[in-house]
Amino acid sequence: MAEFFAKLAAARIGIEACGSAHYWGRRLRALGHEVRLIPAAYVKPFVRRNKTDARDAAAICTALGRPDMRFVRIKSEAQQAARAIERSRELLVKQHTQLRNAVRSQLAEFGVIAAQGRRGFAALERLIAAGEAAAPPVLLEALRMLVRQIERLEGAIAVLERRIVAAARAHPLMRRLATIPGVGPLSAHAIVTAIGEGSQFATARDFAAWCGLTRRVDQSADKRRARGISRQGDSGLRKLLVLGASTIMRYARSCPDRANPWQRGILARRPIKVAVVAQAAKNARIAWAVLQSGETYRRPPLTPQASNPFPAAAPAGHQARSKRQRRQNGQDLDWQLRYVIAQQSAPQCWEPNPRNPSGPAVSRPHPQGRIHDRSRPHAKPAKNSLPNGGRPYMTAGVVSAHQCIQVARMASSKIATMLVILIIGLTAGPAVSL
């Protein structure tokens, strides 16, 4: 076939992106032809009726002439060799996991169960080697063969990982990517070998969409439905980005003072797995920006976390011993009442109501999250409306009165409830009507 194309004049050739497509793309480009690789999913809509070679060729020609068609960049031999190392390591890791699960499942049938993780499996290996597991001798002999295969796989995986790490440390682009939190040598190596410098993407969102980390949208007329992430593109690269993001968000949840405001906000609004995927999409965009700018990652300055004056109440029946623990568990009612009164007497910053410009001015405190967020009850508006057509959206007087009512509900005696209502009438003024 190479001799046939060598006799032709320079032409534009379209190839479906499949096995050995990059090889033939390099060969035909060396002969002077313009080669374009088209994803198979983009060729399929142009196939008419039954699938044949002739109709596939006609579909490729039709797709090649489309002005908005997206093509696959031809990879070099070095890129394909590096990706082959990653695929080999991924296959060995998969086999390693399968063998471990096989050993665990077969021993579980005889009542031998160990803890999860490497330590638990190490205990099983010792039982199998010593023959102390409550299993037939025939099965133990087969399990010893599986354990030896697992040990050989661990050695092969370690060799490939050392090669990948050495290549990442020697490559300038990979070294810059490794400065991003959540992107290690494996992720940096996968990104560079997959997209190179990333010039084929116009924006950072295009790269995140190519990784399958953006939302899938179904839209018809005025109906628009946003689904989960598309999960398109390179699944291996997406998995590495999500694993790196899970480490970041787990650390941000355990140490909120070390997290940035965006991480604290999304952890408060969304479930942990959704936050992890969002962080992975953000890392993908940052990685593209680092590749395009030629600079290393610049960590944004940390801002102090806003303290919550009314933490969640402790479970029923649990009473903290110290005053500090009672305050942290939401059991110190006296401290909460004094905080509400201090907030009422503090100077307010008045500004026009954005929801009702013609109404009275309102006080706008520091936002504590989205108003309709169900996971943050203290950020919801009170039900009492403001006079003269105002809207009760997080004004200082209404929020303070609402907090007082919540404290009153927590009180156990009727006298404390009456005192709280009296405080509301004296301090809130005309902003609240009970």
C-alpha positions in Angstrom: 0.0 0.0 0.0 2.9 2.4 0.6 4.1 1.9 -3.0 0.6 2.8 -4.2 0.5 6.1 -2.3 4.1 6.9 -3.2 3.1 7.0 -6.9 0.2 9.5 -6.2 0.5 13.2 -6.2 0.3 15.1 -2.9 -3.3 14.7 -1.7 -5.5 15.1 1.4 -6.1 11.6 2.9 -8.6 10.9 5.6 -8.1 7.8 7.9 -10.4 6.5 10.6 -8.6 6.7 13.9 -8.2 3.0 14.8 -5.4 0.5 15.2 -2.2 1.4 13.4 -3.8 4.7 12.2 -0.9 6.8 13.7 1.7 4.6 12.0 0.1 5.0 8.6 -0.4 8.7 9.3 3.4 9.1 9.8 4.2 7.0 6.7 1.8 8.9 4.4 2.9 12.3 5.8 6.5 11.4 5.0 5.4 10.8 1.4 4.2 14.4 1.1 0.4 13.8 1.7 -1.8 15.7 4.1 -3.2 13.1 6.5 -6.2 13.7 8.8 -7.3 11.1 11.4 -11.0 11.2 12.2 -12.5 9.6 15.3 -14.7 6.6 14.5 -17.6 8.0 16.5 -17.6 11.0 14.1 -17.6 8.8 11.0 -20.5 6.6 12.1 -23.3 9.2 11.5 -22.4 9.4 7.8 -22.6 5.7 7.2 -25.8 4.9 5.1 -27.7 1.7 5.8 -25.6 -1.4 6.0 -21.9 -1.3 6.9 -19.5 -2.1 4.1 -16.0 -1.1 3.2 -17.2 1.1 0.3 -19.8 2.9 2.5 -17.2 3.3 5.2 -14.9 5.0 2.7 -17.7 7.2 1.5 -18.5 8.2 5.1 -14.9 9.1 5.7 -14.8 11.3 2.6 -18.0 13.0 3.7 -16.7 13.6 7.2 -13.4 14.8 5.8 -15.2 17.6 3.9 -17.1 18.9 6.9 -15.8 22.4 8.0 -16.5 21.7 11.7 -15.0 18.3 11.9 -12.5 17.6 14.7 -9.5 15.6 13.9 -7.0 13.5 16.0 -3.4 14.8 16.1 -0.9 12.2 14.8 1.3 11.0 17.6 5.1 10.6 17.3 6.9 7.3 17.9 8.1 8.6 21.3 4.6 9.4 22.4 3.3 6.0 21.4 6.1 4.2 23.1 5.5 6.2 26.3 1.8 5.5 26.2 2.6 1.8 25.6 4.5 1.8 28.9 1.5 3.3 30.7 -0.9 0.8 29.2 1.4 -2.1 30.2 1.5 -0.8 33.7 -2.2 -0.4 33.8 -2.7 -4.0 32.6 -0.3 -5.4 35.2 -2.1 -3.4 38.0 -5.4 -4.8 36.8 -4.1 -8.4 36.8 -2.6 -7.8 40.2 -6.0 -6.7 41.6 -7.7 -9.7 40.0 -5.3 -12.2 41.5 -5.7 -10.7 45.0 -9.4 -10.8 44.8 -9.3 -14.4 43.6 -7.2 -15.4 46.6 -9.5 -13.6 49.0 -12.7 -15.0 47.5 -11.4 -18.6 47.5 -10.3 -18.4 51.1 -13.6 -16.7 52.2 -15.4 -19.9 51.1 -13.7 -21.7 53.9 -14.1 -19.0 56.5 -10.7 -17.3 56.2 -11.2 -13.6 56.0 -8.6 -10.8 56.4 -8.8 -7.0 56.6 -8.7 -4.9 53.5 -5.5 -3.4 52.1 -2.0 -4.7 51.9 -1.7 -5.6 55.6 -4.7 -7.9 55.4 -3.4 -9.6 52.3 0.0 -10.0 53.9 -1.7 -11.9 56.7 -3.3 -14.2 54.2 0.1 -14.8 52.5 1.6 -15.9 55.8 -1.3 -18.3 56.4 -0.9 -19.8 52.9 2.9 -20.1 53.2 2.6 -21.8 56.6 -0.3 -24.0 55.6 -2.3 -22.8 58.6 -5.4 -21.7 56.6 -8.5 -23.7 57.1 -8.6 -24.9 53.5 -7.8 -28.2 51.8 -4.2 -28.9 50.9 -5.0 -29.0 47.2 -6.4 -25.5 47.3 -3.4 -24.2 49.3 -1.1 -25.4 46.6 -3.0 -23.5 43.9 -3.1 -20.4 46.1 0.7 -20.5 46.5 1.0 -20.4 42.7 -1.2 -17.3 42.7 0.8 -15.7 45.4 4.0 -16.2 43.5 2.4 -14.7 40.4 1.3 -11.7 42.5 4.9 -11.2 43.7 6.2 -11.2 40.1 3.6 -8.7 39.1 4.6 -6.4 41.9 8.2 -6.4 40.7 7.2 -5.7 37.1 4.9 -2.9 38.2 7.7 -1.3 40.3 10.1 -1.4 37.3 7.6 0.3 35.0 6.8 2.9 37.6 10.5 3.7 38.1 10.8 4.3 34.3 7.8 6.6 34.2 9.0 8.6 37.2 12.5 8.9 35.7 11.0 10.1 32.4 8.8 12.6 34.2 11.7 14.1 36.1 13.7 14.5 32.9 11.0 16.1 30.8 10.6 19.9 31.3 6.8 19.9 30.6 6.2 17.0 33.0 8.3 18.8 35.7 6.1 21.9 35.4 2.9 19.8 35.6 4.2 18.0 38.7 4.0 21.4 40.6 0.2 21.3 40.5 -1.3 19.8 43.7 -2.9 16.5 42.9 -0.7 15.9 39.7 2.2 13.5 40.3 4.7 12.0 38.0 2.2 9.4 36.6 -0.4 12.0 35.9 2.1 14.4 34.4 3.5 11.7 32.2 0.0 10.7 31.0 -1.0 14.2 30.2 2.1 15.0 28.1 2.1 11.7 26.2 -1.6 12.2 25.4 -1.7 15.8 24.2 1.8 17.0 24.1 1.8 20.8 24.6 -2.0 20.9 24.3 -2.1 23.3 21.3 -4.9 21.3 19.7 -7.3 22.6 22.3 -8.6 26.2 22.0 -9.5 26.6 25.7 -8.9 24.9 29.0 -12.5 23.7 29.1 -12.0 21.9 25.8 -9.2 19.8 27.4 -11.4 19.1 30.4 -14.2 18.0 28.0 -11.8 15.8 26.1 -11.0 14.1 29.4 -14.7 13.5 30.0 -14.8 15.7 33.1 -17.5 18.1 32.0 -21.3 17.7 32.2 -23.3 16.1 29.5 -26.2 18.3 28.3 -29.4 17.3 26.6 -31.2 20.3 25.1 -34.3 20.6 23.0 -36.2 23.9 22.4 -36.5 25.5 25.8 -35.8 22.4 27.8 -32.3 21.9 29.0 -31.2 18.9 31.1 -27.7 18.7 32.6 -26.6 15.2 33.2 -23.5 13.8 34.9 -20.0 13.9 33.4 -19.7 12.6 29.9 -16.9 10.1 30.6 -15.5 10.5 27.1 -11.9 10.6 26.0 -9.0 8.9 27.7 -10.4 6.9 30.7 -6.9 6.2 32.1 -6.0 9.9 32.2 -9.4 10.7 33.8 -8.8 8.1 36.4 -5.4 9.5 37.4 -6.8 13.0 37.6 -9.7 11.8 39.8 -7.4 9.9 42.1 -5.2 12.9 42.6 -8.2 15.1 43.2 -9.5 12.7 45.9 -6.3 13.1 47.8 -6.6 16.9 47.8 -10.3 17.0 48.8 -9.7 14.4 51.6 -7.0 16.6 53.0 -9.2 19.7 52.6 -12.0 18.1 54.5 -9.8 17.0 57.3 -7.9 20.3 57.5 -10.3 23.1 56.4 -7.8 25.8 57.5 -5.4 24.6 54.8 -8.0 24.6 52.0 -8.8 27.5 49.8 -12.3 29.1 49.8 -13.4 27.3 46.6 -12.7 23.9 48.2 -14.4 24.7 51.4 -17.4 26.1 49.6 -17.9 23.1 47.3 -17.4 20.6 50.2 -20.2 22.5 52.1 -22.6 22.5 49.1 -22.0 19.2 47.3 -21.3 15.5 48.2 -17.7 14.5 48.5 -17.5 12.5 45.3 -19.0 15.4 43.3 -16.4 17.7 44.9 -13.6 15.3 43.9 -14.7 15.3 40.2 -15.0 19.1 40.2 -11.5 19.3 41.6 -10.3 16.9 38.9 -11.8 19.1 36.2 -10.2 22.1 37.7 -6.8 20.3 37.7 -7.2 19.5 34.1 -7.8 23.1 33.2 -4.9 24.2 35.3 -2.7 21.6 33.6 -3.6 23.0 30.2 -2.9 26.5 31.3 0.5 25.5 32.6 1.4 23.8 29.3 0.3 26.8 27.3 1.8 29.5 29.5 5.2 27.9 30.0 5.2 28.7 33.7 5.0 26.7 36.8 1.9 26.5 39.0 1.4 29.4 41.4 -0.4 28.5 44.5 -3.1 31.1 45.5 -2.8 32.6 49.0 -4.9 31.0 51.7 -7.6 33.0 53.3 -8.7 32.4 56.9 -11.8 30.3 57.3 -14.8 32.1 58.6 -15.8 30.7 61.9 -19.4 29.4 62.4 -20.9 30.9 65.5 -23.6 28.3 65.7 -22.1 24.8 65.1 -24.3 21.8 64.7 -25.8 20.5 68.0 -24.3 17.3 69.5 -26.4 14.1 69.5 -29.1 13.7 72.1 -27.9 12.4 75.4 -24.4 13.6 74.9 -23.2 16.4 77.3 -19.7 17.8 76.9 -17.7 18.3 80.1 -15.7 21.5 79.4 -17.2 24.9 78.4 -15.2 24.9 75.2 -16.6 21.5 74.2 -20.1 22.6 74.9 -19.6 25.7 72.8 -18.2 23.6 69.9 -21.1 21.1 70.2 -23.7 23.8 70.2 -24.8 23.2 73.8 -23.8 26.5 75.3 -27.0 28.5 75.0 -25.8 31.4 77.1 -22.9 32.0 74.7 -25.2 31.8 71.7 -27.6 34.4 73.2 -24.8 36.8 74.0 -23.5 36.4 70.4 -27.0 37.3 69.0 -27.3 40.4 71.1 -23.8 41.5 70.2 -24.6 41.1 66.5 -27.7 43.3 67.0 -25.8 46.1 68.5 -23.0 46.0 66.0 -22.9 48.7 63.2 -24.6 47.6 60.0 -23.6 48.2 56.4 -26.7 49.3 54.5 -27.1 49.0 50.8 -30.0 48.9 48.3 -32.0 45.6 48.1 -31.0 44.0 44.8 -34.3 42.0 44.8 -36.4 45.1 45.4 -34.6 48.3 44.3 -37.7 50.5 45.1 -37.9 49.1 48.7 -36.0 50.1 51.8 -32.3 49.6 52.2 -31.2 46.4 53.9 -28.0 45.2 55.6 -26.0 42.7 53.6 -23.8 40.5 55.8 -21.0 38.2 54.6 -22.7 35.5 52.5 -22.6 32.0 54.0 -23.5 30.1 50.9 -26.3 29.8 48.5 -29.7 30.7 49.9 -31.4 27.7 48.6 -28.8 25.3 49.8 -30.4 22.7 52.1 -27.1 21.6 53.6 -26.6 25.0 55.4 -29.7 25.8 57.4 -28.2 28.9 59.0 -27.9 30.5 55.5 -31.6 30.2 54.7 -33.8 33.3 54.9 -36.3 33.8 57.6 -40.0 33.5 56.9 -40.9 37.0 58.3 -41.1 39.7 55.6 -39.7 43.1 55.9 -42.0 46.2 56.0 -42.7 48.3 52.9 -42.4 45.4 50.5 -38.8 44.3 51.4 -37.6 40.8 50.9 -36.3 38.6 53.8 -33.0 37.6 52.1 -30.3 37.3 54.7 -30.8 40.7 56.4 -29.0 41.2 59.7 -32.1 41.9 61.8 -34.1 39.0 60.4 -31.2 36.5 60.6 -30.4 37.5 64.2 -34.1 37.1 65.2 -34.2 33.8 63.4 -31.2 32.6 65.3 -32.8 33.7 68.6 -35.8 31.7 67.8 -33.7 28.7 67.1 -31.9 29.1 70.4 -35.2 29.4 72.2 -36.4 26.1 70.7 -33.2 24.5 72.0 -34.0 25.7 75.5 -35.7 23.2 77.8 -37.7 25.6 80.0 -40.6 27.9 79.2 -38.9 30.8 81.2 -35.9 30.8 78.8 -38.3 30.9 75.8 -40.1 33.9 77.2 -36.8 35.7 77.9 -35.7 35.1 74.4 -38.9 36.6 72.9 -38.5 39.6 75.2 -34.9 40.1 73.9 -36.2 40.0 70.4 -38.8 42.7 71.0 -36.2 45.0 72.7 -33.3 44.6 70.3 -34.7 43.8 66.8 -37.0 46.8 66.7 -39.3 47.3 63.7 -37.3 44.9 61.5 -39.2 41.9 63.0 -42.8 41.3 63.7 -43.7 38.4 65.9 
